[in-house]
Amino acid sequence: MHAPMTQFTVAGRHLQVGGVPVSQLVARVGKTPFYAYDRRMIADRIAQLRAVLPTPIRLHYAIKANPMPAVVQYLSGLGDGLDVASLQEMNTALDTGMPGNHISFSGPGKTDVELKGAVASGVIVNLESEGEMERIARLGEQLSIRPLVSIRINPDFELKYSGMQMGGSAKVFGVDLERLPEMANRAAQLDLDLLGFHIFNGSQNLRAEAIVDAQNRTFCLIDTLLEQVSCKLRWLNIGGGFGIPYFPGESHLKVEPIATNLASLLDHYPWAKKTEIVLELGRYLVGEAGIYICRVVDKKVSRGVTYLVTDGGMHHNLAASGNLGQVIRKNYPVVAVEKMGESPLEEVTIVGPLCTPLDVIAHQVQLPRMGTGDLIGVLQSGAYGYSASPTAFLGHPPAGEILV
Ligand SMILES: *Cc1c(COP(=O)(O)O)cnc(C)c1O
């Protein structure tokens, strides 16, 4: 069973996004498939977080989760900053009017062009290596601008139960903790403005206690580090990792214990009161606000299995097909958007139009009886959806994208 997905309202038999029935949204877009994102849900998420988190905690949006410019623009007005991972994302972020020093730029392999763009815009660069530090110092000299930097730390612990681990052992992300003191000294020699540090351990975590544990270790690690390095800490990005339920058996993350623990960490460490502490969230802010709508093009039965073949599939929503890092394929929640709550149910396998058996949207699910022309919605599609999909694969038309 999937966790209850009640984020969208239902009127009669019709699912609504942003209070508008999906069939009306089809008319607005003029085609299927498309993604629709509900702005009220995004705003509610931020408001819920703000209500429980200690006030000094800054909320950043990691825009790779959903880089649609309208979404980024909207979130720029709700959050405190944006996190980017490429020059294009950086420019999407700057276009919103967000000041450069509220934008941070992470990711391995930043080119000189990217680093120069960041320095010129006053964006905080999360250094991923010593080499990157040497290059940004040179580029800063060329531009006569003192680069704002933070060092991303590859810690000596892992975020437990995370969907994707990004710390603890040999990693391309960040600099090994034991090399930090030397690197911070070098940053001072190079006259870089070292604001602080960044630790991001992993993603898609649904267990509050694991996130609490990682945050405790992060604060403890920084406390020890501050005894060894000459850095007046002004900025600390503690990552995020907040997950959303995608698959049967998963439930919503409880944020209250995380918020309570953060409040006591702020109390406990004197330096924390003088530091801007950033929580960077991607999917938690937008994932549940998005739905991918596609239309049944064909219905066929093969050896007892009823297939609904749709115009949408893995070329637009790779993650829902299970091909974006899933080891064992599981179903995203799917709904019959114009037949909500209708019976009888029928067991169907929903597939896309691509000539590959990998193009599965939902395997053996119970849905109201549907046929050609009916609309299907894939929930939990607001993050790592369209921009994380191989849109050119097989040359089908692009999907629409709207913010409602
Ligand atoms: C991708 C990424 C995020 C966002 O991850 P989510 O799982 O979407 O919250 C945050 N920080 C960094 C550094 C990232 O690379």
The ligand as a MOL file (V3000), in Angstrom:
LIG
                    3D

  0  0  0     0  0            999 V3000
M  V30 BEGIN CTAB
M  V30 COUNTS 15 15 0 0 0
M  V30 BEGIN ATOM
M  V30 1 C 20.6760 17.1170 -5.0780 0
M  V30 2 C 21.1390 17.8610 -3.9250 0
M  V30 3 C 20.2270 18.3000 -2.9620 0
M  V30 4 C 18.7640 17.9870 -3.0070 0
M  V30 5 O 18.4970 16.6450 -2.7340 0
M  V30 6 P 16.9900 16.2070 -2.4590 0
M  V30 7 O 17.0730 14.7480 -2.2310 0
M  V30 8 O 16.1960 16.5460 -3.6780 0
M  V30 9 O 16.5110 16.9770 -1.2850 0
M  V30 10 C 20.7110 19.0540 -1.9200 0
M  V30 11 N 22.0090 19.3530 -1.8380 0
M  V30 12 C 22.9260 18.9520 -2.7410 0
M  V30 13 C 24.3440 19.3340 -2.5960 0
M  V30 14 C 22.5250 18.1980 -3.8210 0
M  V30 15 O 23.4270 17.7760 -4.7000 0
M  V30 END ATOM
M  V30 BEGIN BOND
M  V30 1 1 1 2
M  V30 2 1 2 3
M  V30 3 2 2 14
M  V30 4 1 3 4
M  V30 5 2 3 10
M  V30 6 1 4 5
M  V30 7 1 5 6
M  V30 8 2 6 7
M  V30 9 1 6 8
M  V30 10 1 6 9
M  V30 11 1 10 11
M  V30 12 2 11 12
M  V30 13 1 12 13
M  V30 14 1 12 14
M  V30 15 1 14 15
M  V30 END BOND
M  V30 END CTAB
M  END
